[in-house]
Amino acid sequence: MATATLVGPTADHVLDRTLLGSLLWAVAEKDSGLQHVSVAARPGRTDVVLFYTGASPCAAEAAGADLCRRALWAATQLDGWRLRSGPR
């Protein structure tokens, strides 16, 4: 399992959770072991939980961060959003 937090361009901006889930699946590599994506959106931030099969916790966290970065880079709908670094 991996968790990530995306921070919005403004404190009141809310990201469409269905859109983000679809974008994450679209940029996921087929052999990544990704099994499930959960997205919780609230003003100014969106929390993502990604479930991977066969991955160590460290490998899952790295894969989850990479997946979120790829989605942020690939989709103009996510302009202004960034991956939060550090403790959640």
C-alpha positions as CSV (number, residue, x, y, z in Angstrom):
1,M,0.0,0.0,0.0
2,A,1.2,3.5,-0.8
3,T,-0.3,6.9,0.3
4,A,0.2,10.3,-1.3
5,T,-1.2,13.8,-0.8
6,L,-1.6,16.2,-3.7
7,V,-1.8,19.9,-2.7
8,G,-3.9,22.2,-4.8
9,P,-3.1,25.6,-6.4
10,T,-5.4,27.3,-3.9
11,A,-6.7,26.4,-0.4
12,D,-10.3,26.1,-1.7
13,H,-9.7,24.3,-5.0
14,V,-11.2,20.8,-5.0
15,L,-10.0,18.1,-7.5
16,D,-12.5,15.8,-9.1
17,R,-11.7,12.5,-7.4
18,T,-13.1,10.4,-10.3
19,L,-11.0,12.3,-12.7
20,L,-7.8,11.8,-10.7
21,G,-8.6,8.0,-10.3
22,S,-9.0,7.7,-14.0
23,L,-5.8,9.6,-14.7
24,L,-3.8,7.4,-12.3
25,W,-5.1,4.3,-14.0
26,A,-4.3,5.7,-17.4
27,V,-0.6,6.4,-16.5
28,A,-0.1,3.2,-14.5
29,E,2.2,0.6,-16.0
30,K,0.4,-2.7,-16.8
31,D,2.9,-4.8,-14.8
32,S,3.1,-2.4,-11.8
33,G,1.0,-4.6,-9.6
34,L,-1.5,-1.8,-9.0
35,Q,-4.8,-3.3,-7.8
36,H,-6.9,-0.6,-6.4
37,V,-7.0,3.2,-6.2
38,S,-8.8,5.3,-3.6
39,V,-9.1,9.0,-3.8
40,A,-10.5,11.4,-1.1
41,A,-10.8,15.0,-2.3
42,R,-11.2,18.0,0.0
43,P,-10.6,21.8,-0.5
44,G,-6.9,22.4,-1.2
45,R,-5.7,18.7,-1.0
46,T,-6.4,15.3,-2.3
47,D,-5.4,12.1,-0.5
48,V,-4.6,9.0,-2.6
49,V,-4.2,5.4,-1.4
50,L,-2.8,2.9,-3.9
51,F,-2.9,-0.8,-3.3
52,Y,-0.1,-2.9,-4.9
53,T,0.3,-6.7,-5.0
54,G,3.6,-8.3,-4.3
55,A,5.4,-5.1,-3.4
56,S,7.3,-4.4,-0.2
57,P,6.1,-1.3,1.7
58,C,9.1,0.7,0.5
59,A,8.7,-0.4,-3.1
60,A,4.9,0.4,-3.0
61,E,5.6,3.9,-1.6
62,A,8.2,4.6,-4.3
63,A,5.8,3.3,-7.1
64,G,2.9,5.3,-5.7
65,A,4.9,8.6,-5.7
66,D,6.2,7.9,-9.2
67,L,2.7,7.2,-10.4
68,C,1.4,10.4,-8.9
69,R,4.2,12.4,-10.5
70,R,3.5,10.9,-13.9
71,A,-0.2,11.8,-13.6
72,L,0.7,15.4,-12.5
73,W,3.1,15.7,-15.5
74,A,0.7,14.1,-18.0
75,A,-2.6,15.9,-17.4
76,T,-3.3,19.5,-17.9
77,Q,-6.3,19.1,-15.6
78,L,-3.8,18.8,-12.7
79,D,-1.9,22.1,-13.5
80,G,-1.0,23.8,-10.2
81,W,-1.3,20.6,-8.2
82,R,1.8,19.1,-6.6
83,L,2.9,16.1,-4.7
84,R,3.3,16.9,-1.0
85,S,6.7,15.9,0.3
86,G,7.5,14.9,3.9
87,P,5.3,13.4,6.6
88,R,1.6,13.4,6.1
